[in-house]
Amino acid sequence: MSQSVVTIRLNGHSYKIGCGAGEEGHVANMGAEVESIMQSLVGSVGQIGEARLLAMVALILADRASTAAAANGSSNAAASAASPADASADDMNAAEDRAAALLEDAASKIARLTSKLAFDTTKP
């Protein structure tokens, strides 16, 4: 698989982010979302440093992922309640495991992106 590079701007700084071929648009959209959240934070708390801002953005994104997973879990629970013959504790546990895996995956992606950004900020 070939590697592509996307340049995103966060808080006035450009960062080159590596991604798989065909993922450029998705990475650019994620960068735009991070920038939007970051600028909202800057408007609220000011320029408090890149690391702190990125940590706050990561927490906001993790909260959104958690909320989405919980909503997905309640949708699954509602569907299970509609057909109790099909519902089981194993099904609920499997849904919780999938939600946890999604959250862990999102956290891992955020950590990798933050690591890349931190690495890129050390370059002149």
WOTABEL-V960495 format. One record per residue. RES is the residue in one small letter. PHI is phi in degrees with one decimal (999 if undefined). Layout:
res=RES phi=PHI
res=RES phi=PHI
//
This chain:
res=m phi=999
res=s phi=-82.1
res=q phi=-104.1
res=s phi=-117.4
res=v phi=-129.5
res=v phi=-118.8
res=t phi=-99.5
res=i phi=-116.0
res=r phi=-115.6
res=l phi=-130.6
res=n phi=53.4
res=g phi=85.2
res=h phi=-115.6
res=s phi=-92.6
res=y phi=-132.9
res=k phi=-92.0
res=i phi=-118.6
res=g phi=-78.6
res=c phi=-155.8
res=g phi=-73.6
res=a phi=-58.5
res=g phi=90.2
res=e phi=-97.8
res=e phi=-58.2
res=g phi=-61.4
res=h phi=-65.0
res=v phi=-64.5
res=a phi=-61.9
res=n phi=-65.3
res=m phi=-63.7
res=g phi=-61.2
res=a phi=-64.0
res=e phi=-65.4
res=v phi=-61.9
res=e phi=-61.7
res=s phi=-61.3
res=i phi=-64.2
res=m phi=-61.5
res=q phi=-67.1
res=s phi=-63.6
res=l phi=-65.0
res=v phi=-58.5
res=g phi=-64.5
res=s phi=-87.5
res=v phi=-116.4
res=g phi=85.7
res=q phi=-80.5
res=i phi=-106.7
res=g phi=106.9
res=e phi=-57.5
res=a phi=-61.4
res=r phi=-65.7
res=l phi=-61.8
res=l phi=-64.5
res=a phi=-63.2
res=m phi=-67.1
res=v phi=-61.2
res=a phi=-59.5
res=l phi=-65.9
res=i phi=-63.7
res=l phi=-65.9
res=a phi=-64.0
res=d phi=-62.9
res=r phi=-61.8
res=a phi=-64.4
res=s phi=-63.7
res=t phi=-63.1
res=a phi=-64.4
res=a phi=-65.9
res=a phi=-64.9
res=a phi=-64.3
res=n phi=-64.4
res=g phi=-65.5
res=s phi=-71.2
res=s phi=-64.5
res=n phi=-64.6
res=a phi=-66.4
res=a phi=-64.2
res=a phi=-64.8
res=s phi=-66.8
res=a phi=-66.5
res=a phi=-69.2
res=s phi=-133.6
res=p phi=-60.2
res=a phi=-65.4
res=d phi=-88.1
res=a phi=-78.6
res=s phi=-152.0
res=a phi=-61.8
res=d phi=-63.2
res=d phi=-63.1
res=m phi=-65.0
res=n phi=-63.6
res=a phi=-64.3
res=a phi=-64.5
res=e phi=-64.6
res=d phi=-63.6
res=r phi=-64.7
res=a phi=-62.8
res=a phi=-63.6
res=a phi=-64.0
res=l phi=-63.2
res=l phi=-65.0
res=e phi=-64.1
res=d phi=-63.2
res=a phi=-62.4
res=a phi=-62.9
res=s phi=-64.0
res=k phi=-63.8
res=i phi=-63.2
res=a phi=-64.0
res=r phi=-63.5
res=l phi=-63.5
res=t phi=-62.3
res=s phi=-63.2
res=k phi=-63.1
res=l phi=-65.4
res=a phi=-64.6
res=f phi=-65.5
res=d phi=-66.8
res=t phi=-74.4
res=t phi=-83.2
res=k phi=-80.9
res=p phi=-68.6
//
